[in-house]
């Protein structure tokens, strides 16, 4: 699968579900078949269970939608997935998450032949310290620092990255705001993925209307899968 066909800058806003293997609920996948889910992201910042491949296989038995790995580290790779977002934490300055983890995973990715999309991952303050911040020992960019956010995204584009992911963090109290989404969308020519703190139809609609091509819902559905029927109305 060519990920640049699945994930496009010109795509109208689409719904994406983020599945944490540690909290996997097959009932959510069964329910998702009824709604316009573009694809699944599978992975997490810190996985306690060694069940990534098992979860991917389970999802693919239930749904025909693509399953893309959203890796928290170099161990989260599986040939059973349809692709992998090769995340570079460009909002931080920890070299391990800018290139170090990639070096450790490179030969394995090459051997599996899995399709990859290099993705600039930008953490934005969601008024809650995220697990990603703790694990990577990096700080999120202040949500009011729009120029820094856009400059970071532009730098990622100039470096040859293929997508930008704006992340407020799992369970964030606030989502990435409209101003930042609109600015990144305007000043870059890359697919824009936005996640973190999206737990209602209103929030999902606001993120989509601001210019996100892909709106990622994760933590909210771990708590209440029935919320999917409401959020899906935004798409």
Secondary structure as UniProt FT lines:
FT   HELIX           3..6
FT   TURN            9..10
FT   STRAND          14..19
FT   HELIX           21..23
FT   HELIX           26..32
FT   TURN            33..34
FT   STRAND          37..42
FT   HELIX           52..62
FT   STRAND          66..70
FT   TURN            74..75
FT   TURN            79..80
FT   STRAND          83..88
FT   TURN            90..91
FT   HELIX           96..100
FT   HELIX           101..112
FT   STRAND          116..124
FT   HELIX           131..136
FT   TURN            143..144
FT   HELIX           146..158
FT   TURN            159..160
FT   STRAND          163..167
FT   TURN            170..171
FT   HELIX           178..187
FT   STRAND          191..195
FT   HELIX           201..209
FT   TURN            210..211
FT   STRAND          214..217
FT   HELIX           219..223
FT   TURN            225..226
FT   HELIX           227..231
FT   HELIX           232..234
//
